[in-house]
C-alpha cells in the first residue's frame, strides 16, 4: 500500500473514531455535525468529503465496523457450542467480553437502532435480520432442535437476537443506583436466553399447545 493510500485509510478511521468519541458524552449520532466530526479528527470540514459523501455514509461505515465485530463474536460462540459443547453462561461470557473490549461500537449500536438517522436504523435492522437468519441456520444443525420446523427456528433465533440487542444499553451503561434490579444485566440476559431455550425445547407448535 502506498503512503498516500495508507494516510487516507488512517484519516478515514480517525473520522469514525471521532464520531464514536463524540457519542461517548451521551449524544446520539443524529445530533453530531459533520463539522464537529472533522474538527475532532483534526481535518478541515471539506476534507470530510474525501472519505464520506455525508454523515449517513459515515454512520453506515460505523454499522459495518460493529457488524464485523458482532459476526466475529458469533463465530466464537458457534465454536463454543459446536466444538466445545458450550452452555448459555459460557456463550454470554464470550459476548460480554467482546462488548467490554469494543464498548464504543456497541454503544453506537445500542443507541442508534432507535436513533434519528433512517439510513442507519435500516442498516442496523438489516444487520439484525442477517444475524437472526444465520443463527436459525446454526440452530437447525443442532440435534437438540430437530423437533422444530423452519418457522419455529426462525422465531427462536429472532427472539434471541432481539433479546441481545434490547439488553445492550443495560450491558454498557452503569446501573442506576436509584432503581436497583434483582439481577445484574449479565445475569438477566443469561436468564432471558434460558427462558427462550427452555420454551423452545418443549415447543410443539400452535396446533398442539399441550
C-alpha positions in Angstrom: 0.0 0.0 0.0 1.3 3.4 -0.9 2.0 6.0 1.8 -0.8 8.2 0.4 -3.4 5.3 0.5 -2.3 4.4 4.0 -2.7 8.0 5.1 -6.2 8.1 3.6 -7.2 5.0 5.5 -5.9 6.4 8.7 -7.8 9.7 8.2 -11.0 7.7 7.4 -10.6 5.7 10.6 -9.9 8.9 12.5 -13.3 10.2 11.4 -15.0 7.0 12.6 -13.2 7.2 15.9 -14.1 10.9 16.3 -17.8 10.2 15.8 -17.6 7.5 18.5 -15.8 9.8 20.9 -18.4 12.5 20.5 -21.2 10.0 21.2 -19.4 8.9 24.4 -20.8 12.0 26.1 -24.4 10.7 25.7 -25.2 12.4 22.4 -27.0 10.5 19.6 -25.4 10.1 16.2 -28.1 12.3 14.6 -27.1 15.2 16.8 -23.4 15.2 15.8 -22.5 17.6 12.9 -20.0 17.0 10.1 -18.0 19.9 11.2 -17.7 18.5 14.8 -16.5 15.2 13.5 -14.0 16.8 11.1 -12.6 19.1 13.8 -12.3 16.2 16.3 -10.4 14.2 13.7 -8.1 17.1 13.0 -9.1 17.9 9.5 -11.0 20.7 7.8 -14.7 20.1 7.0 -14.1 19.9 3.3 -11.6 17.1 3.9 -14.5 15.0 5.3 -15.9 14.7 1.7 -12.8 12.9 0.5 -13.9 9.9 2.7 -17.7 10.1 3.0 -20.4 11.9 1.0 -22.4 12.7 4.1 -22.9 11.8 7.7 -25.3 9.0 6.9 -22.4 7.3 4.9 -20.2 7.6 8.0 -23.0 6.1 10.1 -23.2 3.2 7.7 -19.5 2.7 7.9 -19.8 2.5 11.7 -22.6 -0.1 11.3 -20.1 -2.0 9.1 -17.5 -1.9 11.8 -19.8 -3.2 14.5 -21.1 -5.9 12.1 -17.6 -7.2 11.7 -17.1 -7.4 15.4 -20.5 -8.9 16.0 -20.0 -11.6 13.4 -16.5 -12.5 14.8 -18.2 -12.9 18.2 -20.9 -15.1 16.8 -18.2 -17.3 15.3 -16.6 -17.7 18.7 -19.9 -18.5 20.3 -20.6 -21.0 17.4 -17.2 -22.7 18.1 -18.1 -22.8 21.8 -21.4 -24.5 21.0 -20.4 -26.9 18.3 -16.8 -27.8 19.2 -16.8 -27.4 23.0 -20.4 -28.1 23.9 -20.7 -24.7 25.5 -23.6 -23.6 27.6 -25.5 -20.4 27.8 -23.4 -18.9 30.6 -20.2 -19.5 28.6 -21.6 -18.0 25.4 -22.9 -14.9 27.3 -19.4 -14.5 28.8 -17.8 -14.5 25.4 -20.3 -11.9 24.2 -19.8 -9.7 27.3 -16.1 -9.7 27.0 -16.3 -8.5 23.4 -18.8 -5.8 24.3 -16.4 -4.6 27.0 -13.5 -4.6 24.6 -15.4 -2.7 21.9 -17.6 -0.5 24.1 -17.9 2.4 21.7 -19.0 0.2 18.8 -21.7 -1.4 20.8 -22.7 1.9 22.4 -23.4 3.2 18.9 -25.4 0.0 18.1 -27.4 0.2 21.3 -28.4 3.8 20.8 -28.8 4.0 17.0 -31.1 1.0 16.5 -33.8 3.5 17.5 -31.9 6.7 16.6 -32.6 9.6 14.4 -30.9 8.5 11.1 -33.3 6.5 9.0 -30.4 5.1 6.9 -28.5 3.9 10.0 -31.7 2.4 11.5 -32.3 0.5 8.3 -28.7 -0.8 8.2 -28.9 -2.0 11.8 -32.2 -3.7 11.1 -30.6 -5.5 8.1 -27.7 -6.5 10.4 -30.1 -7.9 13.0 -32.1 -9.8 10.3 -28.9 -11.2 8.9 -27.7 -12.4 12.3 -31.1 -13.9 13.0 -31.0 -15.8 9.7 -27.5 -17.1 10.4 -28.5 -18.2 13.9 -31.6 -20.0 12.6 -29.3 -22.0 10.2 -27.0 -22.9 13.1 -29.8 -24.0 15.3 -31.1 -26.3 12.6 -27.8 -28.2 12.7 -28.1 -28.9 16.4 -29.6 -32.2 17.4 -31.5 -30.7 20.3 -33.6 -28.5 18.0 -34.5 -31.2 15.4 -38.2 -31.2 16.6 -38.6 -27.5 15.4 -39.6 -26.6 11.9 -38.1 -23.7 9.9 -40.7 -21.2 11.2 -40.1 -22.1 14.8 -36.3 -22.0 14.4 -36.6 -18.5 12.8 -38.8 -17.3 15.6 -36.4 -18.7 18.2 -33.4 -17.0 16.5 -35.3 -13.7 16.2 -36.1 -13.8 19.9 -32.5 -14.5 20.9 -31.1 -11.7 18.7 -33.8 -9.2 19.7 -33.1 -10.0 23.4 -29.4 -9.4 22.9 -30.0 -6.1 21.1 -32.5 -4.9 23.6 -30.2 -5.6 26.5 -27.2 -3.8 25.1 -27.9 -0.5 26.8 -28.0 -2.2 30.2 -24.8 -4.1 29.5 -23.0 -0.9 28.5 -24.3 1.7 31.0 -23.7 1.6 34.7 -26.8 0.6 36.7 -28.9 3.4 38.2 -28.5 3.2 42.0 -32.0 4.8 42.4 -33.6 1.8 40.6 -31.9 -1.3 41.9 -32.5 -4.5 40.0 -32.7 -8.0 41.5 -30.4 -9.3 38.7 -27.4 -7.7 37.1 -27.6 -7.1 33.3 -25.3 -10.0 32.7 -27.5 -12.3 34.9 -30.6 -11.0 33.3 -29.6 -11.7 29.7 -28.5 -15.3 30.6 -31.8 -15.9 32.3 -33.8 -14.5 29.4 -32.0 -16.7 27.0 -32.6 -19.7 29.2 -36.4 -18.9 29.1 -36.2 -18.9 25.3 -34.3 -22.1 25.1 -36.4 -24.0 27.7 -39.6 -22.9 25.9 -38.2 -23.9 22.6 -37.2 -27.3 23.9 -40.8 -28.0 24.8 -42.4 -26.2 21.9 -44.9 -28.4 19.9 -46.4 -25.8 17.7 -49.5 -23.6 17.9 -51.7 -26.5 16.8 -50.6 -28.6 19.8 -50.0 -26.2 22.7 -50.0 -29.0 25.2 
